Amino acid sequence: MNEAAASGYVFSSLMGGETAFGGKETVVIMSRTSDGGPTRAYKLLATNKTSTMEKELNDAGRDGFAYRGTTIFESAFGGREVAVILERVPDARSWEFRVLATSKTATMEKELREAGAEGFVLQGMCVAKTAFGGNEVLSVLSRPGGR
């Protein structure tokens, strides 16, 4: 992704799952920009633990990486993992992230309301059977850093 970004491409979309040939892949679509804007940098985070994902997101957020997409994929080593794509532009602001994971809709609604009251905004969700705790809804939220 960073090589494509250096050639003028930016992140457009993300999907994880089986491809036509039966392989398990994460597919990222990047589009060429016509505005000649700043070169972006990208990070892919993948883990099967909520606490690890939140820590890695916040480490990257302090360096100016912002959320771009989430998917679930199967890796050869880690089983089913949540993958998050982050993007940074020059002079980017810092970000703070929160990751919520639960199998109960009412619990997710309550936690989203509480996080919203703290200034967090929902960035993305996915549903999958993961090591986070089985079939769960996973939500990634962010707010500008420096609070």
N, C-alpha and C positions, 0 to 999 in steps of 0.2 A: 504494500500500500504506500509506503514512504517513497519507494522508487517511482511509482506512478504519480504521486503527488509532486515530485521533483520535475516531472514532465508536464505539469499543468492540469492534472486530474484531481477531482475532489470526490469524497465519499457520497454515494447516492442511496444505496440500499444494502440490506443484509438478510441472508436466510440460511438456516442450518437444516440439514436433513439428508435424505437419500437422493442421489442423483439418478439419472436415467440408467446408468450402468450398475446401479446397486451399491455404489460407494456411499460413504457417509462423509459429507463435506460441509464446510461453511462457504457460501458463495457471497462475494462482495462485488457490487457493481459500483464502478467509479466512472464519472463523466468528465469530459474535458471542459474546462471553463473558457469562456471567450473574453472575460474581463481582464485577464492577466493579473488577477488579484494575488495576494500574498501566498507563498507556498505554505502548505499545511503539513503538520506532522501527525502521525497516527500511532495509536497503541491498541493492541488486542489483549484484553484480560480474559482469562478462562479459569474457572475453578468450580468445585462442587461444594464449597462451604460459604455460607452467608457472611460470616465474620471475615474470612479471607478476602472475599470480593469487596466488602465495604472498606477494608483497610487499604487494599490496592487502589480502589477508586479514589479514596481521599488522598493517598500519596500522589497519584497522577493529577488530581484536581488542584493540589497546591502548586503544581508545575504548570497550570494553565490549561490542562486537558479538559474538554467539555464532552458530555454524552452525545453519541450519535446513533447507537442502535444496540439491540439485545437479541440474542437467539439462544437456542439450546442445540448442542451438537454432541455426537459421540466421538470420543477420541480413542485412539488405540491403547492409551495408557490410563486415562482417568475415568473411563466410563462416560456417563452422561454429565456434561458440564454446561454451565451458563457461560456464554461468551458475550463480552461487551466491547464495542468499538468506541474509542475516544479520539477526539480531534483537537489539535492546538494550532492557532494562528499566531504569528508574531505579535508581541505585546498583549497576549491574552490575559484576561483576569483569572483569578483563582476561583475554584469551585469546591463546595462541600457536598458530599453525597451521603445518602442514607439508602440502605437496602432493606426491604421488608419481604418476608416470606412466610406464608401461612396457607393452610389447607381450608380454612374457614372464611367465607365471604364476609361475615359480620366482623371478624377480627381484622381483616384487611381494611374494611371500611373505617373502623375505629382508628387504626394506626395511620391511615391516610389522612383522616381529619386532624389527628394530633400533629402529624408532621406538617400538614398544610398551615396549621396555626403557628408553627415555628418558621414559616417562610419557605418551606420546601415545595417544589413543584414536581409533579409526576412527569418523568421523561419517557419511561417505557415499561412494558410488562411482558411476561411470557408465562406459559403454563406448561409444566412438564414434570415427569417423574425424575427426580434428581436426588442426590445425596443430601440436599437441603432438608429432606424429610418426606420423601415420597411425592405424591401428586400435590403440587403446591402452586399457588400464584406467587410469582416473584415480581416485585415492583422496585424500580430504580428511580430515586428522587434526587433533585439537586437544588442548591441555592447558591447565589454568589458567595464566595469566601470572604474571610476577613471579619466574621462576626465573633 
